[in-house]
Amino acid sequence: MHSTSILSLALLALVAAVSAAPQPVFTGEARMALFAKAHTPATPLFKRYSGDATFYDVGLGSCGVTNGNGEHVVAVNAAQMNKALCGTCVSLSYGNKQGCAKIMDTCPGCKSGDLDLSPATFHVFNEDSVGRFQLSWSFDPNCSCMGGKGNSGNIGGNGYQGTVTTQSADNSNQGQNQSSNNSSNNSGNNSAKPDCHGRTNPYRAFLASPALSGSLTSAGKQVVEGLARQWDVQAAYDCPGSA
């Protein structure tokens, strides 16, 4: 049987909670490439959004991290923001200009699709005098727009500098900078729990099985973990408030 078919059956068995006999899978990067191709949706997992881009005075964000105006961070509109998105990168475009930033805060006054940018990120596209412009953006959970620097499951990762600020839950609803515990640190959590729609992350189920994931190379494991994070971020967006 073709190796891709074997991998597909193995994942289906895991998702259905059916035990499968150990198989020699993913022993090299070439097979990992086949896995990624076979199990990544044919259409992009994250659609592009469009909305108003503004800028704000950066400080302690709702993700519990203090950032500065010189860092490439954004505040996402309240309708789309979920604490599980903290630290996730967003790819930005305006005309022929491209940019990248990390989600570190919530913008309560923004409409769905809008982003509030740090001054450093805003200046990639326009001067302060512009004030507001239409920006196209999409989620980039693997931070490929930063050259892979950073990690959606690690808000203290590379790609920006910030200091973690601990704040009690009693103070979590004060202003725009609503503090929340970082629940996006799921990159090391391989449990495959159903989301609010009953969907189970097949990539985390794969990683949770020693019989299957034990054959992964280090590079191969990173590929599967990246796919698992993509699934988690989409689930967080589909199930707001459930994280």
Rosetta blueprint (number, residue, H / E / L):
1 M L
2 H L
3 S H
4 T H
5 S H
6 I H
7 L H
8 S H
9 L H
10 A H
11 L H
12 L H
13 A H
14 L H
15 V H
16 A L
17 A L
18 V L
19 S L
20 A L
21 A L
22 P L
23 Q L
24 P L
25 V L
26 F L
27 T L
28 G L
29 E H
30 A H
31 R H
32 M H
33 A H
34 L H
35 F H
36 A H
37 K H
38 A H
39 H H
40 T L
41 P L
42 A L
43 T L
44 P L
45 L L
46 F L
47 K L
48 R L
49 Y E
50 S E
51 G E
52 D E
53 A E
54 T E
55 F E
56 Y L
57 D L
58 V L
59 G L
60 L E
61 G L
62 S L
63 C L
64 G L
65 V E
66 T E
67 N L
68 G L
69 N L
70 G L
71 E L
72 H L
73 V E
74 V E
75 A E
76 V E
77 N E
78 A L
79 A L
80 Q L
81 M L
82 N L
83 K H
84 A H
85 L H
86 C L
87 G L
88 T L
89 C E
90 V E
91 S E
92 L E
93 S E
94 Y E
95 G L
96 N L
97 K E
98 Q E
99 G E
100 C E
101 A E
102 K E
103 I E
104 M E
105 D E
106 T E
107 C E
108 P L
109 G L
110 C L
111 K L
112 S L
113 G L
114 D L
115 L E
116 D E
117 L E
118 S L
119 P H
120 A H
121 T H
122 F H
123 H H
124 V H
125 F H
126 N L
127 E L
128 D H
129 S H
130 V H
131 G L
132 R L
133 F E
134 Q E
135 L E
136 S E
137 W E
138 S E
139 F E
140 D E
141 P L
142 N L
143 C L
144 S H
145 C H
146 M H
147 G L
148 G L
149 K L
150 G L
151 N E
152 S L
153 G L
154 N E
155 I L
156 G L
157 G L
158 N L
159 G L
160 Y L
161 Q L
162 G L
163 T E
164 V E
165 T L
166 T L
167 Q L
168 S L
169 A H
170 D H
171 N H
172 S L
173 N L
174 Q L
175 G L
176 Q L
177 N L
178 Q L
179 S L
180 S L
181 N L
182 N L
183 S L
184 S L
185 N L
186 N L
187 S L
188 G L
189 N L
190 N L
191 S L
192 A L
193 K L
194 P L
195 D L
196 C L
197 H L
198 G L
199 R L
200 T L
201 N L
202 P H
203 Y H
204 R H
205 A H
206 F H
207 L H
208 A H
209 S L
210 P H
211 A H
212 L H
213 S H
214 G L
215 S L
216 L L
217 T L
218 S H
219 A H
220 G H
221 K H
222 Q H
223 V H
224 V H
225 E H
226 G H
227 L H
228 A H
229 R H
230 Q H
231 W H
232 D H
233 V H
234 Q H
235 A H
236 A H
237 Y H
238 D H
239 C L
240 P L
241 G L
242 S L
243 A L
